[in-house]
């Protein structure tokens, strides 16, 4: 019995260390989202470069988390919820790394956008959309640390708001391009940025669903509310 308690406490200590890494990685990804959107609105190429450079740290943290998780599995041979916890950690780290990549992609396009004239209202709209995703990510990390299912479920519901923001921007960009062909190049870049942010929202929502699974042992049964209908936009009218 004492041996089992010792193994359990050792696992908990190791897991606490991995959780610290996840929270640190999440904080860096939140910062990357915020700075990527800010660099766009301010046409700040240097800040965009900071986002690109910072992605290396995010990637390195994912590697470290993967190594720690593999060590946990090898040394502690977790089962049941403990194994589910380790697998969730791996999935969260993978999602955070991909969100960081999307922030880096936005930063890459900022240097191109900086040489073009602004498209009315787009910078503010993109920044609001990015802020929504940043808040969702912060909420998801809080849900993970607290094992809070209701908080994670709230993130799932908020994903629809991000989709609706994206749909509105998509239609605006189409309008701008049709009204003036000189807007086409800038609007295409801005559209890809908006799509990157929408994908960030999807990944954050995936993370929230993983947390629900971790705590309850069940994947959410109800369909995630979605508002992305851009596949049908060109077929309307």
C-alpha positions as CSV (number, residue, x, y, z in Angstrom):
1,X,0.0,0.0,0.0
2,X,2.8,2.4,0.9
3,X,4.5,1.6,-2.4
4,X,1.3,2.4,-4.3
5,X,1.0,5.7,-2.5
6,X,4.7,6.5,-3.2
7,X,4.2,5.8,-7.0
8,X,1.0,7.9,-7.0
9,X,2.6,10.9,-5.3
10,X,5.6,10.6,-7.7
11,X,3.3,10.6,-10.7
12,X,1.4,13.6,-9.3
13,X,4.7,15.5,-8.9
14,X,5.8,14.7,-12.4
15,X,2.4,15.6,-13.8
16,X,2.5,18.9,-11.9
17,X,5.7,19.7,-13.7
18,X,4.2,19.0,-17.1
19,X,1.2,21.1,-16.2
20,X,3.5,24.0,-15.5
21,X,5.0,23.6,-18.9
22,X,1.6,23.5,-20.6
23,X,0.6,26.7,-18.8
24,X,3.8,28.4,-19.8
25,X,3.4,27.3,-23.4
26,X,-0.2,28.5,-23.4
27,X,0.9,31.9,-22.0
28,X,3.4,32.3,-24.9
29,X,0.8,31.3,-27.4
30,X,-1.6,33.9,-26.0
31,X,1.1,36.5,-26.3
32,X,1.8,35.4,-29.9
33,X,-1.9,35.9,-30.8
34,X,-2.0,39.3,-29.2
35,X,1.2,40.5,-30.8
36,X,0.4,39.2,-34.2
37,X,-2.9,41.1,-34.3
38,X,-1.3,44.2,-32.8
39,X,1.6,44.2,-35.3
40,X,-1.0,44.0,-38.1
41,X,-3.1,46.9,-36.9
42,X,0.0,49.0,-36.2
43,X,1.9,47.8,-39.3
44,X,4.7,47.0,-37.0
45,X,7.1,44.7,-38.9
46,X,9.5,44.5,-35.9
47,X,6.8,43.2,-33.6
48,X,5.7,40.7,-36.3
49,X,9.3,39.4,-36.4
50,X,9.2,39.0,-32.6
51,X,6.2,36.7,-33.1
52,X,8.1,34.7,-35.7
53,X,11.2,34.3,-33.5
54,X,9.1,33.5,-30.5
55,X,7.6,30.5,-32.3
56,X,10.9,28.7,-31.8
57,X,10.4,28.8,-28.0
58,X,6.9,27.4,-28.4
59,X,8.1,24.6,-30.6
60,X,10.9,23.8,-28.0
61,X,8.3,23.6,-25.2
62,X,6.2,21.2,-27.2
63,X,9.2,18.9,-27.6
64,X,10.0,19.2,-23.9
65,X,6.4,18.3,-23.0
66,X,6.4,15.3,-25.4
67,X,9.7,14.1,-23.8
68,X,8.3,14.5,-20.2
69,X,5.0,12.7,-21.2
70,X,6.9,9.8,-22.8
71,X,9.1,9.5,-19.6
72,X,5.9,9.5,-17.5
73,X,4.4,6.7,-19.5
74,X,7.7,4.7,-19.4
75,X,8.4,5.1,-15.7
76,X,5.0,5.2,-14.2
77,X,2.9,3.0,-16.6
78,X,-0.2,5.0,-15.9
79,X,-3.6,3.5,-16.4
80,X,-7.2,4.7,-16.4
81,X,-7.6,8.4,-15.7
82,X,-3.8,8.9,-15.2
83,X,-3.2,7.6,-18.7
84,X,-6.0,9.8,-20.0
85,X,-4.3,12.8,-18.3
86,X,-1.0,12.1,-20.0
87,X,-2.6,11.7,-23.5
88,X,-4.6,14.9,-22.9
89,X,-1.3,16.8,-22.2
90,X,0.1,15.6,-25.5
91,X,-2.9,16.7,-27.4
92,X,-3.0,20.1,-25.7
93,X,0.6,20.7,-26.5
94,X,0.1,19.7,-30.1
95,X,-2.9,22.1,-30.4
96,X,-0.9,24.9,-28.8
97,X,1.9,24.4,-31.2
98,X,-0.4,24.6,-34.2
99,X,-2.1,27.8,-32.8
100,X,1.4,29.3,-32.5
101,X,2.1,28.4,-36.1
102,X,-1.1,30.2,-37.2
103,X,0.1,33.3,-35.2
104,X,3.4,33.1,-37.0
105,X,1.7,32.9,-40.4
106,X,-0.2,36.1,-39.6
107,X,3.0,37.7,-38.6
108,X,4.6,36.6,-41.9
109,X,1.9,38.4,-43.9
110,X,2.2,41.6,-41.9
111,X,5.4,42.6,-43.6
112,X,3.5,42.3,-47.0
113,X,0.4,44.1,-45.7
114,X,2.6,46.9,-44.3
115,X,3.5,48.0,-47.8
116,X,-0.2,48.3,-48.9
117,X,-2.9,50.8,-48.1
118,X,-5.4,49.9,-45.3
119,X,-8.7,48.2,-46.1
120,X,-11.4,50.1,-44.2
121,X,-12.3,48.5,-40.9
122,X,-10.5,45.3,-41.4
123,X,-7.6,45.8,-38.9
124,X,-9.9,46.5,-36.0
125,X,-12.2,43.6,-36.9
126,X,-9.3,41.2,-37.1
127,X,-7.9,42.4,-33.8
128,X,-11.3,41.9,-32.1
129,X,-11.5,38.4,-33.6
130,X,-8.0,37.6,-32.4
131,X,-8.9,39.0,-28.9
132,X,-11.9,36.6,-28.7
133,X,-9.7,33.6,-29.5
134,X,-7.1,34.8,-27.0
135,X,-9.7,35.0,-24.3
136,X,-11.0,31.5,-25.3
137,X,-7.5,30.1,-25.0
138,X,-7.0,31.7,-21.6
139,X,-10.3,30.3,-20.4
140,X,-9.4,26.8,-21.8
141,X,-6.1,26.8,-19.9
142,X,-8.0,27.8,-16.7
143,X,-10.4,25.0,-17.3
144,X,-7.5,22.6,-17.6
145,X,-5.8,23.7,-14.4
146,X,-9.1,23.7,-12.4
147,X,-10.6,20.6,-14.1
148,X,-13.6,22.8,-14.8
149,X,-16.1,21.2,-17.2
150,X,-18.5,24.2,-17.3
151,X,-15.7,26.6,-18.2
152,X,-14.5,24.3,-21.0
153,X,-18.1,23.9,-22.3
154,X,-18.4,27.7,-22.4
155,X,-15.4,27.8,-24.8
156,X,-17.2,25.3,-27.1
157,X,-20.2,27.7,-27.3
158,X,-18.0,30.7,-27.9
159,X,-16.5,29.2,-31.0
160,X,-19.7,30.1,-32.9
161,X,-19.0,33.8,-32.2
162,X,-15.6,33.5,-33.8
163,X,-17.1,31.7,-36.9
164,X,-19.7,34.5,-37.2
165,X,-16.9,37.2,-37.1
166,X,-15.1,35.3,-39.8
167,X,-18.2,35.0,-42.0
168,X,-18.8,38.8,-41.7
169,X,-15.2,39.6,-42.6
170,X,-15.3,37.1,-45.5
171,X,-18.3,38.9,-47.0
172,X,-16.7,42.3,-46.5
173,X,-13.6,41.3,-48.3
174,X,-15.6,40.0,-51.2
175,X,-17.4,43.3,-51.4
176,X,-14.2,45.3,-51.2
177,X,-12.6,43.2,-54.0
178,X,-15.7,43.5,-56.3
179,X,-15.9,47.3,-55.7
180,X,-12.2,48.0,-56.5
181,X,-9.9,45.4,-58.0
182,X,-6.9,47.3,-56.4
183,X,-8.1,45.8,-53.1
184,X,-7.8,42.2,-54.3
185,X,-4.2,41.5,-53.2
186,X,-4.6,43.1,-49.7
187,X,-8.0,41.5,-49.2
188,X,-6.6,38.1,-50.1
189,X,-3.9,38.4,-47.5
190,X,-6.3,39.7,-44.9
191,X,-8.7,36.8,-45.7
192,X,-6.0,34.3,-45.0
193,X,-5.2,36.0,-41.7
194,X,-8.9,35.8,-40.7
195,X,-9.0,32.2,-41.7
196,X,-5.9,31.5,-39.5
197,X,-7.7,33.1,-36.6
198,X,-10.8,31.1,-37.2
199,X,-8.6,27.9,-37.2
200,X,-7.1,29.0,-33.9
201,X,-10.6,29.1,-32.5
202,X,-11.3,25.6,-33.8
203,X,-8.1,24.3,-32.2
204,X,-8.9,26.0,-28.9
205,X,-12.3,24.4,-28.9
206,X,-10.7,21.0,-29.6
207,X,-8.6,21.6,-26.5
208,X,-11.8,22.4,-24.4
209,X,-13.3,19.2,-25.6
210,X,-10.2,17.3,-24.6
211,X,-10.5,18.7,-21.1
212,X,-14.2,17.7,-20.9
213,X,-13.1,14.2,-21.9
214,X,-10.3,14.2,-19.3
215,X,-12.6,15.2,-16.4
216,X,-15.7,13.2,-17.3
217,X,-14.3,10.3,-19.4
218,X,-16.8,11.1,-22.2
219,X,-16.5,13.2,-25.4
220,X,-19.3,15.8,-25.6
221,X,-22.2,14.2,-27.3
222,X,-23.9,17.2,-28.7
223,X,-22.7,18.7,-31.9
224,X,-20.5,21.7,-31.5
225,X,-22.3,24.9,-32.6
226,X,-20.7,26.2,-35.9
227,X,-21.2,29.4,-37.7
228,X,-18.7,29.0,-40.6
229,X,-20.9,28.8,-43.8
230,X,-18.4,30.4,-46.2
231,X,-18.4,27.3,-48.4
232,X,-21.9,28.3,-49.4
233,X,-21.4,32.1,-49.8
234,X,-20.4,32.0,-53.5
235,X,-23.5,30.0,-54.3
236,X,-26.0,32.5,-52.9
237,X,-27.9,35.1,-54.9
